[in-house]
């Protein structure tokens, strides 16, 4: 899951903080190429023939449709918010909730009886679905456990890599256009499997809540926390929630209500991303999430109805969501466009989907063949990549850049969002070329433990001294040789 829009944050449309990076017609890094052909619901970018030959790797990346989060523009807005939370604590968080989320939480921390009430009120079918999602996520993430490894470097000399969980983490769960209890599962399960001893969840208070839930996060999110055994939940969203995790939050009496954390994970809007950037270093972060995205690599064997359904499902997230089809079959594109024009008006969030699919961040990329298509999807580095081709598993094995890969007709992204067992907190904006999705590893630190005997150190002492002198750091060598000087009585 990439960036999602919600109320928490300054009262300005998030769209102000996005820029779409697409070259002007006929231009790629200053070179002339055939202008893209624009037809159907999605625009078409034709990279066949001469257009392909004119591209180098950077030109290819620059040509692909992409919405990029302009975090710098939001930093000036979130900085005073974070400073206010730093100095005013709980009172600032409650005030900011009232300002941005249009409701004042009765308390910053959600009481235990409210969490239990959320479980009691949960639709039985939704509870069963959440429990199955949790079960499958635990199966996958438990297989990601790391074990300590000891290497015998020399007789008497060992190096052990110990895997130690982060001491305390803050998990952010967005709220707004949709409710995301699945994000509770995706954040909490790997942290718990990693053995994190202390974890807290923050989610924006919801103005539409009534009764016992008034002023607190959505009850389905609260219920998901309770089902996972999480009892530390805060009614805070946006940049202020990240600041709360970073600095901690005390009440007017100086009592610490929320202790600071070492790591913050979870998707959010542009202000959440900006706060993460601002406070990185004081806290660790998973990523600065951009708009959610799907790329589908398809050939003429793909079912256009399935392709269209999957493009729509991603566009449903947000008007800025990216849905990209990469194919060598113009006939398939025509059939997908026909399916989209039929299916989009019939979907619940038709206007949102239409805006996302017709935006510059979405489109169809036509290529000469599967090899070129693979180069395109690797250059794009999608958050979610579907392979709908012949021998899909073999094609998927050739992909090197993707947050998650979904193979064949029966592994849609929706499955990964909820119940595949995989994690849906994934890198966006092309960051899959260097980053991974959330996992047990995200909550662990590898610590090298060096244990050498006297004989083992003496055997390698000359090597240390020689290299220390080569770097003009003689005291480094002397710190070794001093251990072998005769004792002065």
N, C-alpha and C positions, 0 to 999 in steps of 0.2 A: 504494500500500500504506500503510495506516495503522498504528496501534499494534499490536504483537504481543507476546504474553507469552512470556518465556523465563526460564531459571533465574537468569541474572546479575542480582544485586540482592539486597536483604535477603530473608531467609527468611520472607516473609509473603505471603499470597496477594494478587496484584495487585488482585483484586476489591475489597479493602478501600479502594482509593483511587479508586473510581469512584462517581459519583452520577448517577442517571438523572433528567433534568429533564423531567418530565411533570406538568402540572397535575392536581390532584385531580379526580375525576369531577364534571362539571357546572360547573367553574370555568375561566375564561380571564381572566386579569388582573382578577379580582374580579367579572366579569360572569357571569350565569347562561346556560348554553347546554345543549343536549341532551346528556346523558351519552353517551360513546362506547359503541358496542355491541361486546361482546367475544365473538367466535366463532372457530372454526377454530383452526389452528395459530398464526396471527398474530392479534393483537388488531385490531379495526377501529375506526377513528376516523372518525365520520360528520360531515363538514363540509358537508353539503348543506343547502340551504334556509336556514332561520333561523340555524343554527349558523354558516354562512358570513357572513351579513350582520352578525353581531355582532362579527366580528373586524376589527381593524386590523392593520397590518403586524407590529407587535411581538407582538400577541396570536397571530397565525398562527405566528410563529417559536416562541413559547412552547408552543403546542399540539402541535407535531410531536414524534414520539418521538426522543429524543436521549440518548445516553450521553455525559457530559462528563468529561474527565480532571481530577481534582482534584490538580493538580500541587503546590499549596501544602502539602497534607498529607504529601507525600513529600519536601519540601525539607529538613525537619529530619533525615530519615534519610540523605539523600545528602550533606549538607554535611560531616559528619565523614569520610565515605568520600573525598570529593574532597580534603579537607585532608590526609588521610593519604597519598594519592597524591602530592600536592604536595610533602610533606616527606620521604617515604620512598621514592618512585620505584618502581623495579623490584621491590624486595622486597615492598612493599605490594601491588602488582598480582598477584604470584604468590600471596601469602597470601590475597588476596580471591578469586582464582580458586578456590583450594582451599575456601574457606569457602562461597561462593555457588554455584559450579558443580560442587562435589564432586570436583574433580580438580585437582592442582597441575601447571601446565604445566612441561615440562622446561626451557623457556626462554621468555622473553616474545616474542621475535621468532621466527617460524616459519622454520627453516632452508630454504635453497634446495633441498636434496635431498628434503625432505619435500614441498615444492610439486611437484617433478617426479614424485615417487612418486604423488601424488594424480592427476596427469594420466595416468600410466601405468596406474593402477588404475581409471580412469574407464570406465564402461560405454560402448562405442562409440556406442550410440544416444543416450545422454545427451550425449556429447561433440558429436555431430552437431547435436543440438537446441540446445545452448548456442552453438555456432558460428553457427547460423542466426539465433538470437536476437540475437547480437552484430552480425551483418551487417545485419540489419534496423534495429537501434537506431542503428547508425552512419549508415545512409542518412538516417534522419529527423533525427538530431542534426547531421549535417554541413550540412544545409540551414538550421540555426539560427545558423550563423556570423554574427557581426556584422562590418561593415566600418567603418573610420574615415570620418568625414564632416567636411569642411571647409566652413564657411559664410563667405562674403565679406560681412561686416557693413557695411563702408565701404571706400573706397579705402585700401589699406594696413592694414586691420584685419580679422583673421580669428579665428574660433574653431573649433578642431578638436576633435571628440569622439573620443578614442582608447579602444579597448576592450582592456583589459589583464587577463590571467588572474590569479586569486589565486595567490600564490607557492607555497603548500603547503596541501593539504586532507587531512582525516581522514574516511574513509568508513566508516560503521558498518553492519555486516550482522548482523541478529539471528539467534538460534538458539533452539530450544525445541520448541514443538508441531509445527513443520515446519522443513524445511531450505530456505533461501532463496538459492540461487545466482543466481536471477534478480535479486535485489537487488544483487548484485555488478555485474551487467551494467548495471543502471539507474543506479547511482552512478558507476561507473568511466567508461562510455562518454562521457557529456556532459563530464566533467572532462577526459578526454583530448582530445576534440574542441575544447574551449575552449583547450587548450594549457597546462594546468596543469603546471608543470615538476616538481613533487614531490607524490606522493600516496601515502597509506598506508591500509590496510584493517585494521579490528579486528573480531573476531568471537569470541563466547564459546568457551572450551575445552569439549569435549564428553566427559562422563564415560564414555559408552558406546564411545568410540573404542578401538581395539586396535592392537597392533603399532607400526609407525613413527608412526602418527597419535595415539598415546596422549597425552592432555593438550593436544592442539591443536584448532583448530576443525574442523568437519565436513569430511571429505576432499572432498566435492563443492564446497564453498565454496572450499577451497584450490585445487582444479582450475580453477574458474572464474577465480580470480585469475591463475593461471599462464597460462591461455589468453588473457587480456587483457594479458599482459605485466607484471603487477603482482608485484613480488618483495618488497615491504615489507608484510608481513602480521603482525599481532600477535594472540596468544591472550589477549584481554581482552574482557570484556563489561560490560554495564550501565553504571552511573554511573562506575565506575572507568575504563572505556575512554574516556569523554568527558573525564574529568579528565586522563588520560594525554595525549590530544591537546591539551588546553588548556595544560598546564604542561610537557609533555615528561616524560621519565622517565630517570633516571640509575641506574646500578648502584651497588653499595657502594663501588666505587673512584672514583666520580664521573664515570665515562664515560657520556656521553649515549647511551642505547640508542634512544630514540624522541625525535626533535626535535619541539618544539611546532608546531602548525599554525595557520593563520589562519581556517579555516572547517571546520565539522563538518557533514556531511549524513548522512541515512539514518534509517530508522524504528527504533523500539525500544520497550521497555516504559515504564511510568510513571516508573521511576527514570532511564532515559535522558532522558526529557522533562524531568524535574526537574533533572537535571544540566545540560542545555542551558540551561534558564532561569537557573540559578544562575551559570553561567559565561559567559552571553551578555554581550558587551562585551569580555571578554578574547578570546573567539573569536566569529566570526560563526556563525550557525546557519541551517539551511534552514527548520525548523518544529518545533513541539512536537506530535508525532504523537499523535492520539487513536485510538479504536477504528476499525478499518476499516469501511467502509459502502458500501452500494449503494442507490440509489433507482431504481425502474423506473416510468416514465410509460407507461401502456398504455391503449388503448381496447378496444372489443369485438372488434376484428380480431386482437388478440394471441393467440398460441398459448399456452394455459395451461401446457402441458408445458414450453415454453421459459422462461416466466416463473418457474415453480417451480424448474426446474433452476438458473437464475441466482441466485435467492434462496438456494438451498441452497449453491451454490458459494461465496458470500460468507460465509455462516454457518459454513462449514467452517473458516475461519481461526481462530476463537476464540469462546468462549462469550459474549463481550461484543460480537461483531461485530453490526452493524446491517444489517438487510434490510428495506427499505421499499417497498411497492407503492402507487402513486398512480394512481387510475383513476376513471372515471365509470360503469363497468360493474359493477354488483353481480353480474350473472351470471358475469362473468369471475372475480370474487373467489371465488365459490362453486366454480368449476371449478379455480382455482388451489389453494384449500384442499384439495379432493379429491385433486389431484395431489400436494400436499405430504404428505398423510397416507399416500399410497402410497409415495412416493419417499424420504422421510426415513428410515424404518426400513431401507431397502435400501442406504443409503450407508455408506461405511466408518466415518466418524466420526459415526454417527447421534446419539449422546447429546450430543456437542458442538453439533451442528447444531440439535437439538431445543431445547436450552437457549437458544441464540442467537435462534432464531425465536420462542420464547415469551417472551423477555425484553422489558422495557419499552422497550428501544431499537429494537425491531423492530415492524412492524405494517403495516396497510393503511389508507390514507387515501382515503375515498370523497368525490368532488367532483361538482359538477353538470355540468361539461363540461371540454373541453380547455383553455380559457382559464384556468379556475380551477386546473386541474392544473398548468399552467405556472407560475402564481403560487406554488403549493405547492412545486414543485421548486426554484424560484429562492429561496424563503425557506429551504428546507432546505440548499441549497448542497452537494450530495453530493460525496463523493470520486469516486465512479463513478456516472454517470447513464446508464441505458439508455433509449432511445426505442423503444417497440414499439407504434407507431400507424400509421394510414394516413398516407402522405406523410411518412414519418419524417424524412427529410432536411430538409424545410421546417419541421417542428416543432422539430427540433434547432437550426435557425438562430435560433429565437426565444428560446432559453435563454441567460441571461446569467450564471448562477452555477453552476459545476460544475468539479470538478477535471479530469475528462475525460468526454466524451460518446461514447456508443457507439450507432450509428445502425442500426436495423433488426434483422431476425432473425439476420443472419450476422456481427454484430460484438458478441459477448458480452464481458463484462469479462475472462473468462479469456484471451481473445486479447490484450488489452492487458497482462495480467499477464506474458505471456511473449514474444509474437512479432508483435504488431502493428507494432512499431517505435516506438511511443509510450513515454513514461516512466510507470512505475507508482508512483513516489514522488510522492504527490499530497496536497493539503491536505484535512484532515478537520475534523469538528466545526463545519461551517458556514463555515470559513475561506476557502472558495472564493469568497466574496463580495469578498475583498480580496487573496487570494494565489494563486499559480500553482504548478503542479507543478515538479519538478526539471527543469532544462533546461541547455543550454549557457550561457544567460544567468545562471544561478545561480552560475557560476564566473567570471564576468567583472565588471570594474568599469569604468564609464565615467568617463574623466578628461578634463575640458575643458582644452585648451591654448590660451591667449589670446596672440596675437601681433599687436601694434600698432606701427606706425611712429610717428616723432615727429609727422608731419603728421596722422596719424589720431587720435592722442591729443589734439593741440591743437584739432582740429575739434570734439571732444566735451567739451573741458575745462569749458566753462561749465555744461553739463548736470550733470557730476559735482559741481562746486562747489555749484551750486544745491541739489541733492538732499542733499549732505552737510550744508550749513547748515540745511536744513529739518529734518534729524534731529539737529541740535545736535552734529554731529561735525565741527567745522571742520578738525581735523587731517587728516581724509580728503581734503578739498579741497586743503589745503596740500600734501599729498603729490603732487598733480598739478601745481599752479602752480609749485612749486619747480623743476620740470624745465624751465621756460621763462624763469627769471630770468637776466639777463645774467651771464656768467661773471666772477668776480672774480679778477683776475690777481695 
